Amino acid sequence: MNPNRETIGALAMDLKRVALGYNRGSTQMAERFLEEALKRHKELQAQHNSPYLQKLLNSIAKLLAQKDKEKLAEDALMYSTLFQNYALKAY
């Protein structure tokens, strides 16, 4: 399996867990997975990626800076799906 694909898949799962955590009211869990998502984001930023993936990664930085937790949860779920689809189709 491609290591980049694994990292993208892990980022997708972390973002999904962020969305689920905020939706369920478990802020502590959501913030923990938000930290994990930031680590994956940094790993991917250091690599040479396709323009589409780079655009998604740049959007993630804006997402993680949001103060409204409900909006953050919705956006995290959307980006989770986009990253998951990219990992499945691009490799």
C-alpha positions, 0 to 999 in steps of 0.5 A, a space after each residue: 500500500 502506498 504510504 501517502 494513501 495511508 496518510 490520506 486515509 488516516 487524515 480522513 478518519 481523523 476528520 470523521 472522528 472530529 465531526 462525530 465527537 463534536 456532534 455527540 458533544 464529546 469535545 475532548 475526543 474531538 480535540 484529540 483527533 483534531 490534534 491527530 489531523 494536524 499531524 497528518 496535515 503536516 506530514 502531507 504538506 511536506 510532500 509533493 502532492 497533486 494540485 487538487 490534494 494541495 488545494 484540499 490541504 490548504 482548505 484544512 488549515 482554514 477549517 481547523 481555525 474555526 471557532 464555531 464547533 458546529 460548522 467545524 464538525 460539518 466541514 470536517 465531515 465533508 473534507 473527510 469524505 473528499 479525502 477518503 474518495 481521493 485516497 480510493 480513486 487516486 491510487 
